[in-house]
Amino acid sequence: MKSKFYHSIILVLIINNFLSAGQGSAGAKFLQINTTTRGAANAGTLVARPGLIDALTYNPATTATLTGTNFVIHHSNYFVGMSFDYMSFTYNLPSFGTVSMGLLGLLSGDIEETTELQPLGTGRTFTANDFAGFVSFARSMTDKFSGGGTIKYVIQNIDKLSASGIAFDMGAIYKVGLFYDMTIGFSIKNFGGDMKYEGENLQQTIKLNDNVFEEDDVRIEVTSENYSLPISFDLGSSLTIPMRKSDQLIPSIAIHNIADQAEFLSFGLEYNFGELMYFILGHGNLNGMFDNKASEMELNGNMRGFTGGFGINLRPVFNTKSWISYSFEDHKYFAPIHSFEVTIEF
């Protein structure tokens, strides 16, 4: 029964790599999850939003113009009972740049083991958790141009199997400033070598002979195939349109080219009520925005839908610029993802 379970795990890993294939194939898909409420509500378009700690994982250059110290703690209720958690810290060193550190993880919780002979469960549980820790640096080269980079250590675990590797992000921001403070940004994310699974579940003992007087146990180890990281290229732009008093309307758009998907556009529209609160609406795939009946082929495998959220500044209460925020992401075949976050700035 154990061997069947190990075979099942190997099969799931192989199938997962093929099912995630679009233009190519890639693993470590958790690296594509929206890491902040503001990022999720804006449908992942923060690649060209400088000065936001929420934009760090979308484009490391966006933190170059941050000041002081910033913290983010984020939680998402993800699909099928999983959870996604993210935290980051940034510190600006005047005349040097902004240093950031963070950790993110997709957690499965306990999964009950089943086999062909025990479909109701063996009484044993296992987990499938993915993690990434990172360090980032960003700097303003001029008053219009900023650049940044990130190095990440990626770990994937399922039961007694694990894979790990190093990935890099890099990006740049250019403030055009000619039309409503237009900003253009680009980022290349998850660039790194292939990963592969190793561990006890790939090792088995096979009985070759029923003769008790002969050697009958042979130890074998299955070798996992290498799989690539979900490298992506994002290009985006944003405007800052003054409204009444100190309010601002900030539309942003981005085009995403991911290794295992066809290109797609996403859009976010944010309204800031001064420094008091903000509201956001967006859409994760404009190909399906006006066609609810679009097929998977027409959507190129991208099931993202409408997004939205809001944030409230708690400074009047705690005398510190801190925010609580919420976002949702709609998907074609799954319940929406609900996310919650606390951001503190010193």
C-alpha positions in Angstrom: 0.0 0.0 0.0 2.9 2.4 0.8 4.5 1.7 -2.6 1.2 2.6 -4.3 1.1 5.8 -2.3 4.6 6.7 -3.4 3.7 5.9 -7.0 0.7 8.2 -6.7 2.8 11.1 -5.5 5.3 10.7 -8.3 2.4 10.5 -10.8 0.7 13.7 -9.4 4.0 15.6 -9.7 4.5 14.5 -13.3 0.9 15.3 -14.3 1.0 18.7 -12.5 4.0 19.7 -14.7 2.2 18.8 -17.9 -1.2 20.3 -16.9 0.5 23.6 -16.1 1.9 23.7 -19.6 0.8 26.4 -22.0 3.5 27.8 -24.2 6.0 25.7 -22.3 6.0 24.0 -18.9 7.0 25.2 -15.5 6.7 24.2 -11.8 6.7 26.2 -8.6 3.5 27.9 -9.7 3.0 29.4 -6.2 5.5 32.1 -7.3 2.8 33.6 -9.5 0.3 34.1 -6.7 -0.5 37.8 -5.9 1.4 38.5 -2.7 -0.4 41.6 -1.4 -4.0 42.8 -1.3 -3.3 46.0 -3.3 -1.5 43.9 -5.9 -4.4 41.4 -6.1 -7.1 44.1 -6.2 -5.2 45.8 -9.1 -5.0 42.4 -10.9 -1.2 42.2 -10.7 -0.5 45.5 -12.5 1.8 47.1 -9.8 4.9 46.7 -12.1 4.8 50.4 -12.7 3.7 51.7 -9.3 6.8 53.2 -7.5 6.8 54.0 -3.8 4.6 51.1 -2.7 5.8 48.3 -0.5 2.8 46.3 -1.9 4.6 46.3 -5.3 7.9 44.8 -4.1 7.3 41.3 -5.6 5.9 42.7 -8.9 8.9 44.8 -9.6 11.8 45.2 -7.1 12.6 48.7 -8.5 9.3 50.0 -7.1 10.7 50.2 -3.6 13.6 52.6 -4.5 11.5 55.7 -3.6 10.2 54.3 -0.3 11.3 56.1 2.8 11.8 54.9 6.4 10.8 51.4 7.4 7.8 49.4 6.1 6.3 46.1 7.2 3.6 43.9 5.5 1.8 40.9 6.9 -0.6 39.2 4.4 -2.9 36.2 4.5 -5.1 34.7 1.7 -7.7 32.0 2.0 -6.6 30.1 -1.1 -8.2 27.3 -3.1 -9.5 24.0 -1.6 -8.7 24.9 1.9 -5.1 26.0 1.3 -3.6 29.2 2.7 -1.1 31.7 1.3 0.9 33.8 3.6 3.4 36.6 2.9 5.5 39.0 4.9 8.1 41.6 4.0 10.3 44.3 5.5 11.9 47.2 3.8 14.4 49.8 5.1 15.6 52.8 3.2 19.2 53.8 3.6 19.5 57.5 2.5 22.0 58.0 -0.4 22.4 54.2 -0.8 19.1 52.5 -1.6 16.3 50.4 -0.2 17.0 46.9 1.3 14.1 44.4 1.6 13.6 40.9 3.0 10.6 38.7 2.8 9.1 35.2 3.1 6.1 33.7 1.3 4.5 30.3 1.6 1.6 28.2 0.1 0.4 25.8 2.8 -1.8 22.8 2.2 -2.6 21.8 5.8 -2.9 18.2 6.7 -3.9 15.9 3.7 -5.2 12.4 4.6 -3.4 9.6 2.9 -5.6 7.2 0.9 -4.7 4.1 -1.1 -6.5 1.8 -3.5 -7.1 -0.7 -0.7 -8.0 2.0 1.9 -9.9 4.7 0.0 -11.3 6.1 3.2 -7.9 6.8 4.6 -4.9 5.0 6.2 -4.9 7.1 9.3 -1.8 8.9 8.2 -1.6 12.5 7.0 1.0 14.4 5.0 1.5 18.0 3.8 2.5 19.8 0.5 4.0 23.1 1.3 5.9 25.6 -0.8 8.2 28.4 0.5 10.4 31.2 -0.8 12.6 33.6 1.1 14.1 36.6 -0.6 16.4 39.6 -0.3 16.0 42.6 -2.5 17.8 45.9 -3.2 16.6 48.9 -5.2 18.1 52.3 -5.9 17.1 55.5 -7.7 19.7 56.3 -10.4 18.1 59.7 -11.2 14.9 61.4 -10.3 13.2 59.6 -13.1 14.9 56.2 -13.3 15.1 53.4 -10.7 16.3 49.8 -10.8 16.3 46.8 -8.5 16.9 43.1 -8.1 15.9 40.2 -5.9 17.4 36.9 -5.1 15.1 34.1 -3.9 15.6 30.7 -2.3 12.7 28.4 -3.4 11.7 25.2 -1.6 8.9 22.8 -2.5 7.8 19.9 -0.3 5.3 17.1 -0.6 5.3 14.4 2.0 8.9 13.2 2.1 9.9 14.7 -1.2 11.5 18.1 -1.6 13.1 20.4 -4.3 15.0 23.6 -4.0 16.7 26.2 -6.1 17.7 29.8 -6.5 15.7 32.4 -8.6 16.3 36.0 -9.5 14.1 39.0 -10.2 15.1 42.3 -11.8 13.2 45.4 -12.8 13.3 49.0 -13.7 10.9 52.1 -13.4 10.9 55.2 -15.6 8.8 58.2 -14.8 7.9 59.8 -18.1 6.0 62.5 -16.4 4.6 64.1 -19.6 1.0 63.0 -19.2 -0.6 62.7 -15.7 2.8 61.6 -14.2 3.0 58.6 -16.6 5.2 55.8 -15.3 6.5 52.8 -17.2 7.9 49.7 -15.6 9.2 46.3 -16.5 10.3 43.2 -14.6 11.8 39.8 -15.3 10.9 37.3 -12.5 11.8 33.8 -11.5 14.9 33.5 -13.6 16.9 30.5 -12.5 18.1 27.0 -13.0 15.9 23.9 -13.1 14.7 22.1 -9.9 14.0 18.4 -9.2 12.5 16.4 -6.4 14.6 14.2 -4.1 13.8 12.3 -1.0 12.7 9.1 0.8 9.5 8.7 -1.3 11.7 8.1 -4.4 13.5 5.1 -2.7 11.9 1.7 -2.6 12.9 -1.9 -1.7 11.9 -4.5 -4.2 11.7 -8.3 -3.4 13.2 -10.2 -6.3 13.2 -13.8 -5.0 11.0 -15.9 -2.7 13.9 -18.1 -1.8 14.8 -17.4 1.8 18.4 -18.5 1.3 19.1 -15.9 -1.4 19.4 -12.1 -1.3 15.9 -11.0 -2.1 15.8 -7.2 -1.4 17.1 -4.7 -3.8 17.1 -1.0 -3.0 16.2 1.3 -5.9 15.8 5.0 -6.3 13.6 6.8 -8.9 15.1 9.9 -10.4 12.8 12.9 -10.7 12.8 14.8 -14.0 14.0 18.4 -13.8 11.4 21.2 -14.1 11.8 24.8 -14.8 10.7 27.8 -12.8 7.8 30.0 -14.1 10.0 32.8 -15.6 7.9 35.8 -16.6 8.3 39.2 -18.2 5.9 42.0 -17.2 5.5 45.4 -18.9 3.2 48.0 -17.4 2.2 51.6 -17.1 0.3 53.8 -14.7 -1.1 57.3 -14.5 -1.8 59.5 -11.5 -4.8 61.7 -12.3 -5.6 64.5 -9.8 -9.2 64.7 -8.7 -11.0 66.9 -6.2 -8.9 68.2 -3.3 -6.1 65.6 -2.6 -7.9 62.6 -4.2 -6.2 60.7 -7.0 -7.4 58.3 -9.7 -4.7 55.8 -10.7 -5.3 53.5 -13.7 -2.7 50.8 -14.4 -2.3 48.2 -17.0 0.2 45.4 -17.6 1.0 42.8 -20.2 2.2 39.5 -18.8 4.3 36.9 -20.7 4.7 33.8 -18.5 6.7 30.7 -19.6 3.7 28.4 -19.5 0.9 30.8 -20.6 0.1 32.9 -23.6 0.4 36.7 -23.2 -2.5 38.4 -21.4 -3.5 41.8 -20.2 -4.7 42.9 -16.8 -6.1 46.2 -15.6 -6.6 48.0 -12.3 -8.4 51.2 -11.4 -7.6 52.7 -8.0 -9.2 55.7 -6.3 -7.4 57.3 -3.4 -9.3 59.4 -0.9 -6.3 61.4 0.1 -4.3 59.5 2.7 -7.5 58.2 4.4 -8.6 55.2 2.2 -8.6 53.7 -1.2 -10.9 51.6 -3.4 -9.9 49.4 -6.3 -11.5 47.4 -9.2 -9.7 45.4 -11.8 -9.6 42.4 -14.1 -7.0 39.7 -14.3 -7.5 38.8 -18.0 -9.0 41.3 -20.3 -9.5 38.5 -22.9 -12.4 37.2 -20.8 -13.7 40.5 -19.4 -16.5 40.9 -21.9 -17.2 37.2 -22.6 -18.3 35.1 -19.6 -18.7 32.1 -21.8 -15.2 32.1 -23.2 -13.6 28.7 -23.3 -10.3 27.7 -21.7 -8.7 27.7 -25.1 -10.0 31.2 -25.8 -8.7 32.3 -22.4 -5.3 30.6 -23.1 -5.7 28.7 -19.8 -5.9 31.9 -17.7 -9.0 31.7 -15.5 -8.5 35.1 -13.7 -11.6 37.3 -13.5 -12.7 40.5 -11.7 -10.7 41.8 -8.8 -11.3 44.4 -6.2 -10.5 45.7 -2.7 -10.0 48.5 -0.3 -7.7 49.9 2.3 -8.2 52.1 5.4 -5.5 54.2 7.1 -5.4 53.7 10.8 -3.2 56.6 11.6 -5.9 58.6 13.3 -6.3 55.7 15.8 -2.7 54.5 16.3 -0.8 57.7 15.5 1.3 55.7 13.0 0.7 55.4 9.3 -0.7 51.9 9.2 -3.2 50.3 6.9 -5.7 47.4 7.0 -6.8 46.1 3.6 -8.9 43.5 1.9 -9.0 42.1 -1.7 -10.8 39.5 -3.7 -9.9 37.7 -6.9 -12.6 36.0 -9.0 -11.8 32.8 -11.0 -13.8 31.0 -13.6 -14.1 27.6 -11.9 -13.2 28.3 -8.3 -14.5 30.3 -5.4 -13.0 33.8 -5.1 -9.7 34.2 -3.2 -10.1 36.5 -0.2 -7.1 38.2 1.2 -6.3 40.4 4.3 -3.3 42.5 5.2 -1.7 44.8 7.7 0.8 47.4 6.5 2.9 49.6 8.9 5.1 52.5 7.9 7.6 54.3 10.2 
